[in-house]
Amino acid sequence: MGLFSSKKDNRVTVGARYRSADTNLITWEVASIFNGIDGTPYAHIFCVQDQSRRKTVAQSSLESGVQYVRLPNRPA
């Protein structure tokens, strides 16, 4: 096994949930992913508690773990 074999899979997927790194109060869920006209991969996310709250963020901001922390997958 290589040096990176234990690295977590940080790929953004539809249905993945995140919390803002600075608060545990709001849970965001990925509604869709797409490539912007600038070639940057983006994700549409919505607030689980209030689905009228939506935003578009760069996938890299979700993957980095700095601004958003990925939550464990929900049981099927």
All heavy atoms as a GROMACS GRO file, in nm:
protein
  596
    1MET      N    1   0.083  -0.119   0.000
    1MET     CA    2   0.000   0.000   0.000
    1MET      C    3   0.088   0.124   0.000
    1MET      O    4   0.190   0.128   0.065
    1MET     CB    5  -0.092   0.002   0.121
    1MET     CG    6  -0.199  -0.102   0.119
    1MET     SD    7  -0.319  -0.042   0.002
    1MET     CE    8  -0.408  -0.185  -0.036
    2GLY      N    9   0.042   0.227  -0.066
    2GLY     CA   10   0.120   0.349  -0.077
    2GLY      C   11   0.100   0.443   0.040
    2GLY      O   12   0.022   0.419   0.132
    3LEU      N   13   0.170   0.551   0.034
    3LEU     CA   14   0.165   0.653   0.138
    3LEU      C   15   0.025   0.711   0.155
    3LEU      O   16  -0.015   0.745   0.264
    3LEU     CB   17   0.264   0.765   0.103
    3LEU     CG   18   0.269   0.886   0.195
    3LEU    CD1   19   0.315   0.843   0.334
    3LEU    CD2   20   0.362   0.991   0.139
    4PHE      N   21  -0.051   0.719   0.047
    4PHE     CA   22  -0.182   0.783   0.051
    4PHE      C   23  -0.297   0.682   0.061
    4PHE      O   24  -0.411   0.716   0.043
    4PHE     CB   25  -0.202   0.870  -0.074
    4PHE     CG   26  -0.099   0.977  -0.084
    4PHE    CD1   27   0.005   0.968  -0.175
    4PHE    CD2   28  -0.103   1.088   0.000
    4PHE    CE1   29   0.100   1.067  -0.183
    4PHE    CE2   30  -0.008   1.187  -0.008
    4PHE     CZ   31   0.095   1.176  -0.099
    5SER      N   32  -0.269   0.557   0.093
    5SER     CA   33  -0.374   0.455   0.095
    5SER      C   34  -0.479   0.479   0.202
    5SER      O   35  -0.592   0.436   0.188
    5SER     CB   36  -0.312   0.317   0.113
    5SER     OG   37  -0.244   0.310   0.237
    6SER      N   38  -0.446   0.551   0.310
    6SER     CA   39  -0.544   0.575   0.416
    6SER      C   40  -0.615   0.710   0.401
    6SER      O   41  -0.698   0.746   0.483
    6SER     CB   42  -0.476   0.568   0.553
    6SER     OG   43  -0.382   0.672   0.564
    7LYS      N   44  -0.584   0.783   0.296
    7LYS     CA   45  -0.647   0.912   0.274
    7LYS      C   46  -0.796   0.898   0.248
    7LYS      O   47  -0.838   0.812   0.173
    7LYS     CB   48  -0.580   0.984   0.156
    7LYS     CG   49  -0.632   1.125   0.138
    7LYS     CD   50  -0.560   1.196   0.027
    7LYS     CE   51  -0.617   1.336   0.015
    7LYS     NZ   52  -0.568   1.406  -0.098
    8LYS      N   53  -0.876   0.982   0.314
    8LYS     CA   54  -1.020   0.978   0.296
    8LYS      C   55  -1.057   1.023   0.155
    8LYS      O   56  -0.990   1.107   0.097
    8LYS     CB   57  -1.088   1.068   0.398
    8LYS     CG   58  -1.080   1.017   0.538
    8LYS     CD   59  -1.136   1.115   0.636
    8LYS     CE   60  -1.284   1.130   0.619
    8LYS     NZ   61  -1.346   1.218   0.716
    9ASP      N   62  -1.166   0.968   0.105
    9ASP     CA   63  -1.217   1.008  -0.025
    9ASP      C   64  -1.295   1.138  -0.007
    9ASP      O   65  -1.399   1.139   0.057
    9ASP     CB   66  -1.306   0.898  -0.081
    9ASP     CG   67  -1.358   0.929  -0.220
    9ASP    OD1   68  -1.311   1.027  -0.281
    9ASP    OD2   69  -1.444   0.855  -0.268
   10ASN      N   70  -1.245   1.249  -0.061
   10ASN     CA   71  -1.307   1.380  -0.043
   10ASN      C   72  -1.387   1.424  -0.164
   10ASN      O   73  -1.426   1.539  -0.171
   10ASN     CB   74  -1.201   1.485  -0.012
   10ASN     CG   75  -1.143   1.466   0.126
   10ASN    OD1   76  -1.206   1.409   0.214
   10ASN    ND2   77  -1.021   1.512   0.144
   11ARG      N   78  -1.410   1.336  -0.259
   11ARG     CA   79  -1.484   1.375  -0.379
   11ARG      C   80  -1.625   1.420  -0.343
   11ARG      O   81  -1.691   1.361  -0.259
   11ARG     CB   82  -1.493   1.260  -0.478
   11ARG     CG   83  -1.362   1.231  -0.548
   11ARG     CD   84  -1.375   1.116  -0.643
   11ARG     NE   85  -1.404   0.997  -0.563
   11ARG     CZ   86  -1.463   0.888  -0.609
   11ARG    NH1   87  -1.501   0.881  -0.733
   11ARG    NH2   88  -1.485   0.785  -0.531
   12VAL      N   89  -1.666   1.525  -0.407
   12VAL     CA   90  -1.800   1.580  -0.384
   12VAL      C   91  -1.901   1.497  -0.464
   12VAL      O   92  -1.881   1.473  -0.583
   12VAL     CB   93  -1.807   1.728  -0.428
   12VAL    CG1   94  -1.947   1.782  -0.412
   12VAL    CG2   95  -1.708   1.810  -0.347
   13THR      N   96  -2.007   1.452  -0.398
   13THR     CA   97  -2.110   1.374  -0.464
   13THR      C   98  -2.247   1.430  -0.426
   13THR      O   99  -2.264   1.488  -0.319
   13THR     CB  100  -2.104   1.226  -0.423
   13THR    OG1  101  -2.115   1.216  -0.281
   13THR    CG2  102  -1.975   1.161  -0.468
   14VAL      N  103  -2.344   1.412  -0.515
   14VAL     CA  104  -2.481   1.454  -0.486
   14VAL      C  105  -2.530   1.377  -0.364
   14VAL      O  106  -2.510   1.257  -0.353
   14VAL     CB  107  -2.572   1.429  -0.608
   14VAL    CG1  108  -2.718   1.456  -0.573
   14VAL    CG2  109  -2.528   1.516  -0.726
   15GLY      N  110  -2.592   1.449  -0.271
   15GLY     CA  111  -2.644   1.388  -0.149
   15GLY      C  112  -2.549   1.395  -0.031
   15GLY      O  113  -2.589   1.372   0.082
   16ALA      N  114  -2.421   1.428  -0.058
   16ALA     CA  115  -2.325   1.440   0.052
   16ALA      C  116  -2.364   1.560   0.138
   16ALA      O  117  -2.415   1.660   0.088
   16ALA     CB  118  -2.184   1.458  -0.002
   17ARG      N  119  -2.341   1.548   0.268
   17ARG     CA  120  -2.376   1.655   0.361
   17ARG      C  121  -2.252   1.714   0.426
   17ARG      O  122  -2.156   1.642   0.454
   17ARG     CB  123  -2.473   1.605   0.467
   17ARG     CG  124  -2.610   1.576   0.409
   17ARG     CD  125  -2.710   1.545   0.515
   17ARG     NE  126  -2.844   1.538   0.455
   17ARG     CZ  127  -2.954   1.534   0.525
   17ARG    NH1  128  -2.951   1.534   0.657
   17ARG    NH2  129  -3.071   1.528   0.465
   18TYR      N  130  -2.260   1.844   0.450
   18TYR     CA  131  -2.148   1.919   0.507
   18TYR      C  132  -2.201   2.013   0.615
   18TYR      O  133  -2.318   2.051   0.614
   18TYR     CB  134  -2.080   2.003   0.398
   18TYR     CG  135  -2.014   1.920   0.291
   18TYR    CD1  136  -2.087   1.872   0.184
   18TYR    CD2  137  -1.879   1.890   0.297
   18TYR    CE1  138  -2.028   1.795   0.085
   18TYR    CE2  139  -1.818   1.813   0.198
   18TYR     CZ  140  -1.892   1.766   0.093
   18TYR     OH  141  -1.834   1.690  -0.004
   19ARG      N  142  -2.112   2.051   0.703
   19ARG     CA  143  -2.140   2.157   0.799
   19ARG      C  144  -2.035   2.264   0.779
   19ARG      O  145  -1.921   2.236   0.744
   19ARG     CB  146  -2.130   2.105   0.943
   19ARG     CG  147  -2.243   2.010   0.977
   19ARG     CD  148  -2.321   2.060   1.096
   19ARG     NE  149  -2.443   1.982   1.114
   19ARG     CZ  150  -2.465   1.904   1.217
   19ARG    NH1  151  -2.375   1.891   1.311
   19ARG    NH2  152  -2.579   1.839   1.226
   20SER      N  153  -2.073   2.389   0.803
   20SER     CA  154  -1.973   2.496   0.799
   20SER      C  155  -1.871   2.468   0.908
   20SER      O  156  -1.907   2.426   1.018
   20SER     CB  157  -2.039   2.632   0.823
   20SER     OG  158  -2.127   2.663   0.718
   21ALA      N  159  -1.745   2.490   0.879
   21ALA     CA  160  -1.639   2.458   0.974
   21ALA      C  161  -1.650   2.542   1.101
   21ALA      O  162  -1.608   2.500   1.207
   21ALA     CB  163  -1.503   2.478   0.909
   22ASP      N  164  -1.710   2.661   1.091
   22ASP     CA  165  -1.717   2.750   1.207
   22ASP      C  166  -1.845   2.736   1.288
   22ASP      O  167  -1.860   2.801   1.390
   22ASP     CB  168  -1.698   2.895   1.164
   22ASP     CG  169  -1.802   2.940   1.063
   22ASP    OD1  170  -1.878   2.855   1.012
   22ASP    OD2  171  -1.808   3.061   1.034
   23THR      N  172  -1.938   2.652   1.245
   23THR     CA  173  -2.063   2.632   1.321
   23THR      C  174  -2.119   2.493   1.296
   23THR      O  175  -2.106   2.438   1.188
   23THR     CB  176  -2.169   2.738   1.286
   23THR    OG1  177  -2.286   2.713   1.365
   23THR    CG2  178  -2.207   2.734   1.141
   24ASN      N  179  -2.183   2.437   1.397
   24ASN     CA  180  -2.248   2.307   1.382
   24ASN      C  181  -2.398   2.321   1.365
   24ASN      O  182  -2.471   2.223   1.369
   24ASN     CB  183  -2.221   2.219   1.505
   24ASN     CG  184  -2.080   2.167   1.506
   24ASN    OD1  185  -2.019   2.148   1.402
   24ASN    ND2  186  -2.026   2.145   1.624
   25LEU      N  187  -2.446   2.442   1.346
   25LEU     CA  188  -2.589   2.467   1.344
   25LEU      C  189  -2.655   2.440   1.209
   25LEU      O  190  -2.773   2.410   1.203
   25LEU     CB  191  -2.618   2.611   1.387
   25LEU     CG  192  -2.570   2.648   1.527
   25LEU    CD1  193  -2.594   2.794   1.555
   25LEU    CD2  194  -2.636   2.560   1.631
   26ILE      N  195  -2.580   2.456   1.101
   26ILE     CA  196  -2.640   2.445   0.968
   26ILE      C  197  -2.578   2.327   0.893
   26ILE      O  198  -2.457   2.314   0.885
   26ILE     CB  199  -2.619   2.575   0.887
   26ILE    CG1  200  -2.686   2.692   0.959
   26ILE    CG2  201  -2.674   2.560   0.746
   26ILE    CD1  202  -2.658   2.826   0.895
   27THR      N  203  -2.666   2.243   0.838
   27THR     CA  204  -2.622   2.130   0.756
   27THR      C  205  -2.657   2.161   0.611
   27THR      O  206  -2.769   2.200   0.580
   27THR     CB  207  -2.693   2.000   0.799
   27THR    OG1  208  -2.663   1.976   0.936
   27THR    CG2  209  -2.647   1.883   0.715
   28TRP      N  210  -2.557   2.146   0.523
   28TRP     CA  211  -2.574   2.170   0.380
   28TRP      C  212  -2.569   2.036   0.308
   28TRP      O  213  -2.490   1.949   0.343
   28TRP     CB  214  -2.464   2.261   0.327
   28TRP     CG  215  -2.465   2.397   0.389
   28TRP    CD1  216  -2.391   2.439   0.496
   28TRP    CD2  217  -2.544   2.508   0.349
   28TRP    NE1  218  -2.421   2.570   0.524
   28TRP    CE2  219  -2.514   2.615   0.435
   28TRP    CE3  220  -2.638   2.528   0.248
   28TRP    CZ2  221  -2.575   2.740   0.423
   28TRP    CZ3  222  -2.698   2.652   0.236
   28TRP    CH2  223  -2.666   2.756   0.323
   29GLU      N  224  -2.652   2.021   0.204
   29GLU     CA  225  -2.651   1.900   0.123
   29GLU      C  226  -2.627   1.936  -0.022
   29GLU      O  227  -2.681   2.036  -0.072
   29GLU     CB  228  -2.784   1.825   0.136
   29GLU     CG  229  -2.784   1.692   0.063
   29GLU     CD  230  -2.907   1.609   0.092
   29GLU    OE1  231  -2.950   1.605   0.209
   29GLU    OE2  232  -2.959   1.549  -0.004
   30VAL      N  233  -2.549   1.856  -0.091
   30VAL     CA  234  -2.518   1.880  -0.232
   30VAL      C  235  -2.639   1.838  -0.316
   30VAL      O  236  -2.683   1.723  -0.311
   30VAL     CB  237  -2.393   1.801  -0.275
   30VAL    CG1  238  -2.366   1.821  -0.424
   30VAL    CG2  239  -2.272   1.844  -0.193
   31ALA      N  240  -2.693   1.933  -0.392
   31ALA     CA  241  -2.807   1.907  -0.480
   31ALA      C  242  -2.760   1.867  -0.620
   31ALA      O  243  -2.821   1.781  -0.684
   31ALA     CB  244  -2.897   2.030  -0.489
   32SER      N  245  -2.652   1.931  -0.668
   32SER     CA  246  -2.600   1.899  -0.800
   32SER      C  247  -2.457   1.947  -0.811
   32SER      O  248  -2.412   2.032  -0.734
   32SER     CB  249  -2.685   1.963  -0.911
   32SER     OG  250  -2.680   2.103  -0.902
   33ILE      N  251  -2.385   1.891  -0.906
   33ILE     CA  252  -2.248   1.933  -0.933
   33ILE      C  253  -2.236   1.962  -1.082
   33ILE      O  254  -2.307   1.903  -1.164
   33ILE     CB  255  -2.145   1.826  -0.888
   33ILE    CG1  256  -2.176   1.689  -0.946
   33ILE    CG2  257  -2.141   1.818  -0.736
   33ILE    CD1  258  -2.077   1.582  -0.909
   34PHE      N  259  -2.149   2.058  -1.115
   34PHE     CA  260  -2.135   2.097  -1.255
   34PHE      C  261  -2.003   2.170  -1.275
   34PHE      O  262  -1.941   2.214  -1.179
   34PHE     CB  263  -2.252   2.186  -1.298
   34PHE     CG  264  -2.257   2.319  -1.228
   34PHE    CD1  265  -2.205   2.433  -1.288
   34PHE    CD2  266  -2.312   2.331  -1.101
   34PHE    CE1  267  -2.209   2.556  -1.224
   34PHE    CE2  268  -2.317   2.454  -1.035
   34PHE     CZ  269  -2.265   2.566  -1.097
   35ASN      N  270  -1.963   2.184  -1.400
   35ASN     CA  271  -1.846   2.263  -1.436
   35ASN      C  272  -1.894   2.399  -1.484
   35ASN      O  273  -1.978   2.407  -1.574
   35ASN     CB  274  -1.763   2.195  -1.546
   35ASN     CG  275  -1.684   2.079  -1.492
   35ASN    OD1  276  -1.632   2.084  -1.381
   35ASN    ND2  277  -1.675   1.972  -1.569
   36GLY      N  278  -1.840   2.505  -1.425
   36GLY     CA  279  -1.875   2.640  -1.464
   36GLY      C  280  -1.814   2.677  -1.598
   36GLY      O  281  -1.727   2.606  -1.650
   37ILE      N  282  -1.858   2.788  -1.653
   37ILE     CA  283  -1.805   2.831  -1.782
   37ILE      C  284  -1.657   2.867  -1.774
   37ILE      O  285  -1.588   2.872  -1.875
   37ILE     CB  286  -1.886   2.950  -1.841
   37ILE    CG1  287  -1.885   3.069  -1.746
   37ILE    CG2  288  -2.027   2.907  -1.873
   37ILE    CD1  289  -1.943   3.196  -1.806
   38ASP      N  290  -1.610   2.889  -1.650
   38ASP     CA  291  -1.467   2.916  -1.630
   38ASP      C  292  -1.386   2.788  -1.613
   38ASP      O  293  -1.265   2.791  -1.591
   38ASP     CB  294  -1.447   3.006  -1.507
   38ASP     CG  295  -1.501   2.946  -1.378
   38ASP    OD1  296  -1.561   2.836  -1.383
   38ASP    OD2  297  -1.485   3.009  -1.273
   39GLY      N  298  -1.453   2.671  -1.625
   39GLY     CA  299  -1.385   2.542  -1.613
   39GLY      C  300  -1.371   2.492  -1.470
   39GLY      O  301  -1.320   2.384  -1.448
   40THR      N  302  -1.418   2.569  -1.374
   40THR     CA  303  -1.408   2.532  -1.233
   40THR      C  304  -1.526   2.442  -1.196
   40THR      O  305  -1.640   2.472  -1.230
   40THR     CB  306  -1.411   2.658  -1.144
   40THR    OG1  307  -1.302   2.742  -1.182
   40THR    CG2  308  -1.400   2.623  -0.997
   41PRO      N  309  -1.500   2.330  -1.125
   41PRO     CA  310  -1.610   2.247  -1.078
   41PRO      C  311  -1.681   2.313  -0.960
   41PRO      O  312  -1.618   2.359  -0.865
   41PRO     CB  313  -1.542   2.117  -1.032
   41PRO     CG  314  -1.400   2.128  -1.070
   41PRO     CD  315  -1.370   2.271  -1.100
   42TYR      N  316  -1.813   2.319  -0.968
   42TYR     CA  317  -1.895   2.382  -0.863
   42TYR      C  318  -1.999   2.282  -0.812
   42TYR      O  319  -2.026   2.180  -0.875
   42TYR     CB  320  -1.971   2.503  -0.919
   42TYR     CG  321  -1.883   2.621  -0.950
   42TYR    CD1  322  -1.839   2.645  -1.080
   42TYR    CD2  323  -1.846   2.710  -0.850
   42TYR    CE1  324  -1.759   2.754  -1.109
   42TYR    CE2  325  -1.766   2.820  -0.879
   42TYR     CZ  326  -1.723   2.841  -1.008
   42TYR     OH  327  -1.644   2.949  -1.036
   43ALA      N  328  -2.059   2.317  -0.698
   43ALA     CA  329  -2.169   2.239  -0.641
   43ALA      C  330  -2.280   2.334  -0.599
   43ALA      O  331  -2.252   2.440  -0.542
   43ALA     CB  332  -2.120   2.159  -0.521
   44HIS      N  333  -2.403   2.297  -0.630
   44HIS     CA  334  -2.519   2.367  -0.573
   44HIS      C  335  -2.548   2.297  -0.442
   44HIS      O  336  -2.562   2.174  -0.439
   44HIS     CB  337  -2.642   2.354  -0.663
   44HIS     CG  338  -2.638   2.438  -0.785
   44HIS    ND1  339  -2.664   2.388  -0.909
   44HIS    CD2  340  -2.613   2.569  -0.803
   44HIS    CE1  341  -2.654   2.485  -0.998
   44HIS    NE2  342  -2.622   2.596  -0.936
   45ILE      N  343  -2.555   2.373  -0.332
   45ILE     CA  344  -2.587   2.315  -0.203
   45ILE      C  345  -2.709   2.385  -0.145
   45ILE      O  346  -2.736   2.501  -0.178
   45ILE     CB  347  -2.468   2.319  -0.105
   45ILE    CG1  348  -2.422   2.462  -0.077
   45ILE    CG2  349  -2.352   2.236  -0.158
   45ILE    CD1  350  -2.311   2.472   0.027
   46PHE      N  351  -2.783   2.314  -0.060
   46PHE     CA  352  -2.899   2.374   0.006
   46PHE      C  353  -2.894   2.340   0.154
   46PHE      O  354  -2.835   2.241   0.196
   46PHE     CB  355  -3.030   2.327  -0.057
   46PHE     CG  356  -3.058   2.179  -0.041
   46PHE    CD1  357  -3.128   2.132   0.069
   46PHE    CD2  358  -3.015   2.090  -0.137
   46PHE    CE1  359  -3.154   1.997   0.084
   46PHE    CE2  360  -3.040   1.954  -0.124
   46PHE     CZ  361  -3.110   1.908  -0.013
   47CYS      N  362  -2.956   2.426   0.232
   47CYS     CA  363  -2.964   2.408   0.376
   47CYS      C  364  -3.070   2.303   0.406
   47CYS      O  365  -3.184   2.316   0.363
   47CYS     CB  366  -2.998   2.541   0.442
   47CYS     SG  367  -3.020   2.529   0.620
   48VAL      N  368  -3.034   2.199   0.479
   48VAL     CA  369  -3.128   2.092   0.510
   48VAL      C  370  -3.242   2.144   0.597
   48VAL      O  371  -3.357   2.103   0.580
   48VAL     CB  372  -3.053   1.975   0.579
   48VAL    CG1  373  -3.150   1.869   0.630
   48VAL    CG2  374  -2.952   1.913   0.483
   49GLN      N  375  -3.212   2.236   0.688
   49GLN     CA  376  -3.313   2.288   0.779
   49GLN      C  377  -3.409   2.388   0.712
   49GLN      O  378  -3.520   2.408   0.759
   49GLN     CB  379  -3.247   2.356   0.901
   49GLN     CG  380  -3.171   2.261   0.990
   49GLN     CD  381  -3.026   2.237   0.946
   49GLN    OE1  382  -2.984   2.278   0.839
   49GLN    NE2  383  -2.951   2.168   1.029
   50ASP      N  384  -3.365   2.453   0.605
   50ASP     CA  385  -3.445   2.552   0.533
   50ASP      C  386  -3.407   2.545   0.386
   50ASP      O  387  -3.314   2.612   0.342
   50ASP     CB  388  -3.421   2.692   0.589
   50ASP     CG  389  -3.498   2.801   0.515
   50ASP    OD1  390  -3.573   2.770   0.419
   50ASP    OD2  391  -3.482   2.919   0.551
   51GLN      N  392  -3.478   2.463   0.310
   51GLN     CA  393  -3.438   2.436   0.172
   51GLN      C  394  -3.448   2.556   0.079
   51GLN      O  395  -3.403   2.550  -0.035
   51GLN     CB  396  -3.516   2.316   0.118
   51GLN     CG  397  -3.478   2.189   0.191
   51GLN     CD  398  -3.544   2.066   0.133
   51GLN    OE1  399  -3.598   2.068   0.022
   51GLN    NE2  400  -3.539   1.957   0.206
   52SER      N  401  -3.504   2.667   0.126
   52SER     CA  402  -3.504   2.788   0.044
   52SER      C  403  -3.367   2.855   0.045
   52SER      O  404  -3.339   2.938  -0.039
   52SER     CB  405  -3.611   2.885   0.093
   52SER     OG  406  -3.578   2.938   0.219
   53ARG      N  407  -3.282   2.816   0.139
   53ARG     CA  408  -3.145   2.870   0.144
   53ARG      C  409  -3.056   2.782   0.056
   53ARG      O  410  -3.037   2.666   0.083
   53ARG     CB  411  -3.092   2.870   0.288
   53ARG     CG  412  -3.167   2.963   0.377
   53ARG     CD  413  -3.109   2.966   0.515
   53ARG     NE  414  -2.973   3.019   0.509
   53ARG     CZ  415  -2.891   3.021   0.614
   53ARG    NH1  416  -2.931   2.975   0.730
   53ARG    NH2  417  -2.770   3.070   0.601
   54ARG      N  418  -3.007   2.842  -0.051
   54ARG     CA  419  -2.923   2.770  -0.147
   54ARG      C  420  -2.801   2.854  -0.182
   54ARG      O  421  -2.807   2.976  -0.176
   54ARG     CB  422  -3.001   2.740  -0.274
   54ARG     CG  423  -3.120   2.649  -0.250
   54ARG     CD  424  -3.201   2.624  -0.377
   54ARG     NE  425  -3.300   2.523  -0.352
   54ARG     CZ  426  -3.281   2.393  -0.374
   54ARG    NH1  427  -3.168   2.351  -0.424
   54ARG    NH2  428  -3.376   2.306  -0.347
   55LYS      N  429  -2.695   2.787  -0.219
   55LYS     CA  430  -2.578   2.859  -0.267
   55LYS      C  431  -2.497   2.772  -0.362
   55LYS      O  432  -2.515   2.650  -0.366
   55LYS     CB  433  -2.492   2.913  -0.155
   55LYS     CG  434  -2.453   2.818  -0.045
   55LYS     CD  435  -2.352   2.885   0.046
   55LYS     CE  436  -2.392   2.882   0.191
   55LYS     NZ  437  -2.285   2.930   0.279
   56THR      N  438  -2.412   2.838  -0.437
   56THR     CA  439  -2.320   2.770  -0.527
   56THR      C  440  -2.179   2.792  -0.473
   56THR      O  441  -2.141   2.905  -0.444
   56THR     CB  442  -2.330   2.828  -0.670
   56THR    OG1  443  -2.465   2.812  -0.716
   56THR    CG2  444  -2.235   2.759  -0.765
   57VAL      N  445  -2.106   2.682  -0.456
   57VAL     CA  446  -1.970   2.690  -0.403
   57VAL      C  447  -1.877   2.608  -0.492
   57VAL      O  448  -1.920   2.513  -0.557
   57VAL     CB  449  -1.962   2.640  -0.258
   57VAL    CG1  450  -2.043   2.727  -0.164
   57VAL    CG2  451  -2.006   2.497  -0.246
   58ALA      N  452  -1.752   2.646  -0.494
   58ALA     CA  453  -1.652   2.567  -0.567
   58ALA      C  454  -1.636   2.433  -0.496
   58ALA      O  455  -1.635   2.426  -0.372
   58ALA     CB  456  -1.519   2.641  -0.571
   59GLN      N  457  -1.628   2.327  -0.574
   59GLN     CA  458  -1.611   2.195  -0.514
   59GLN      C  459  -1.484   2.189  -0.429
   59GLN      O  460  -1.481   2.119  -0.327
   59GLN     CB  461  -1.608   2.087  -0.622
   59GLN     CG  462  -1.743   2.061  -0.684
   59GLN     CD  463  -1.740   1.949  -0.784
   59GLN    OE1  464  -1.673   1.848  -0.764
   59GLN    NE2  465  -1.812   1.964  -0.894
   60SER      N  466  -1.382   2.263  -0.466
   60SER     CA  467  -1.258   2.262  -0.389
   60SER      C  468  -1.279   2.312  -0.246
   60SER      O  469  -1.211   2.268  -0.154
   60SER     CB  470  -1.150   2.345  -0.459
   60SER     OG  471  -1.192   2.480  -0.472
   61SER      N  472  -1.376   2.403  -0.226
   61SER     CA  473  -1.403   2.451  -0.091
   61SER      C  474  -1.468   2.343  -0.005
   61SER      O  475  -1.452   2.341   0.116
   61SER     CB  476  -1.490   2.577  -0.092
   61SER     OG  477  -1.620   2.549  -0.136
   62LEU      N  478  -1.541   2.251  -0.068
   62LEU     CA  479  -1.598   2.138   0.004
   62LEU      C  480  -1.492   2.030   0.028
   62LEU      O  481  -1.488   1.970   0.135
   62LEU     CB  482  -1.716   2.080  -0.072
   62LEU     CG  483  -1.838   2.171  -0.092
   62LEU    CD1  484  -1.940   2.104  -0.182
   62LEU    CD2  485  -1.900   2.210   0.040
   63GLU      N  486  -1.408   2.008  -0.069
   63GLU     CA  487  -1.306   1.902  -0.060
   63GLU      C  488  -1.195   1.934   0.038
   63GLU      O  489  -1.140   1.843   0.101
   63GLU     CB  490  -1.246   1.875  -0.198
   63GLU     CG  491  -1.344   1.818  -0.296
   63GLU     CD  492  -1.294   1.820  -0.440
   63GLU    OE1  493  -1.201   1.896  -0.471
   63GLU    OE2  494  -1.351   1.745  -0.520
   64SER      N  495  -1.162   2.060   0.054
   64SER     CA  496  -1.046   2.097   0.136
   64SER      C  497  -1.066   2.073   0.284
   64SER      O  498  -0.971   2.050   0.357
   64SER     CB  499  -1.010   2.243   0.112
   64SER     OG  500  -1.108   2.328   0.172
   65GLY      N  501  -1.192   2.080   0.331
   65GLY     CA  502  -1.218   2.062   0.473
   65GLY      C  503  -1.189   2.185   0.556
   65GLY      O  504  -1.196   2.180   0.679
   66VAL      N  505  -1.159   2.297   0.492
   66VAL     CA  506  -1.129   2.420   0.565
   66VAL      C  507  -1.258   2.498   0.593
   66VAL      O  508  -1.285   2.534   0.707
   66VAL     CB  509  -1.029   2.508   0.487
   66VAL    CG1  510  -1.007   2.641   0.556
   66VAL    CG2  511  -0.897   2.433   0.469
   67GLN      N  512  -1.337   2.524   0.491
   67GLN     CA  513  -1.462   2.599   0.508
   67GLN      C  514  -1.579   2.510   0.546
   67GLN      O  515  -1.669   2.553   0.617
   67GLN     CB  516  -1.496   2.674   0.379
   67GLN     CG  517  -1.400   2.784   0.345
   67GLN     CD  518  -1.436   2.847   0.212
   67GLN    OE1  519  -1.440   2.780   0.110
   67GLN    NE2  520  -1.464   2.976   0.215
   68TYR      N  521  -1.580   2.388   0.496
   68TYR     CA  522  -1.689   2.293   0.521
   68TYR      C  523  -1.630   2.160   0.565
   68TYR      O  524  -1.526   2.118   0.515
   68TYR     CB  525  -1.773   2.271   0.394
   68TYR     CG  526  -1.842   2.395   0.346
   68TYR    CD1  527  -1.782   2.479   0.252
   68TYR    CD2  528  -1.968   2.430   0.393
   68TYR    CE1  529  -1.846   2.594   0.208
   68TYR    CE2  530  -2.032   2.544   0.349
   68TYR     CZ  531  -1.970   2.626   0.257
   68TYR     OH  532  -2.033   2.739   0.213
   69VAL      N  533  -1.700   2.093   0.656
   69VAL     CA  534  -1.659   1.962   0.706
   69VAL      C  535  -1.762   1.861   0.660
   69VAL      O  536  -1.882   1.878   0.684
   69VAL     CB  537  -1.649   1.963   0.860
   69VAL    CG1  538  -1.614   1.825   0.912
   69VAL    CG2  539  -1.549   2.067   0.906
   70ARG      N  540  -1.715   1.757   0.592
   70ARG     CA  541  -1.807   1.655   0.542
   70ARG      C  542  -1.858   1.570   0.658
   70ARG      O  543  -1.782   1.530   0.746
   70ARG     CB  544  -1.739   1.567   0.438
   70ARG     CG  545  -1.836   1.471   0.373
   70ARG     CD  546  -1.777   1.403   0.254
   70ARG     NE  547  -1.877   1.318   0.192
   70ARG     CZ  548  -1.874   1.283   0.066
   70ARG    NH1  549  -1.776   1.323  -0.012
   70ARG    NH2  550  -1.968   1.206   0.017
   71LEU      N  551  -1.987   1.543   0.656
   71LEU     CA  552  -2.049   1.458   0.758
   71LEU      C  553  -2.046   1.314   0.712
   71LEU      O  554  -2.045   1.286   0.592
   71LEU     CB  555  -2.193   1.504   0.782
   71LEU     CG  556  -2.209   1.648   0.832
   71LEU    CD1  557  -2.356   1.685   0.842
   71LEU    CD2  558  -2.141   1.666   0.965
   72PRO      N  559  -2.049   1.220   0.806
   72PRO     CA  560  -2.051   1.077   0.767
   72PRO      C  561  -2.174   1.048   0.682
   72PRO      O  562  -2.279   1.111   0.699
   72PRO     CB  563  -2.058   1.004   0.900
   72PRO     CG  564  -2.016   1.102   1.005
   72PRO     CD  565  -2.048   1.238   0.950
   73ASN      N  566  -2.160   0.952   0.593
   73ASN     CA  567  -2.273   0.911   0.508
   73ASN      C  568  -2.386   0.859   0.594
   73ASN      O  569  -2.362   0.790   0.694
   73ASN     CB  570  -2.230   0.804   0.409
   73ASN     CG  571  -2.136   0.857   0.304
   73ASN    OD1  572  -2.131   0.976   0.278
   73ASN    ND2  573  -2.059   0.769   0.244
   74ARG      N  574  -2.507   0.890   0.553
   74ARG     CA  575  -2.625   0.840   0.624
   74ARG      C  576  -2.648   0.696   0.588
   74ARG      O  577  -2.624   0.654   0.475
   74ARG     CB  578  -2.748   0.924   0.584
   74ARG     CG  579  -2.739   1.068   0.630
   74ARG     CD  580  -2.852   1.148   0.574
   74ARG     NE  581  -2.826   1.168   0.430
   74ARG     CZ  582  -2.915   1.198   0.340
   74ARG    NH1  583  -3.039   1.213   0.374
   74ARG    NH2  584  -2.883   1.215   0.214
   75PRO      N  585  -2.698   0.616   0.682
   75PRO     CA  586  -2.727   0.475   0.649
   75PRO      C  587  -2.834   0.466   0.541
   75PRO      O  588  -2.926   0.548   0.537
   75PRO     CB  589  -2.781   0.416   0.780
   75PRO     CG  590  -2.764   0.521   0.884
   75PRO     CD  591  -2.727   0.650   0.817
   76ALA      N  592  -2.822   0.369   0.456
   76ALA     CA  593  -2.918   0.352   0.344
   76ALA      C  594  -3.050   0.297   0.391
   76ALA      O  595  -3.068   0.244   0.493
   76ALA     CB  596  -2.858   0.260   0.239
   0.00000   0.00000   0.00000
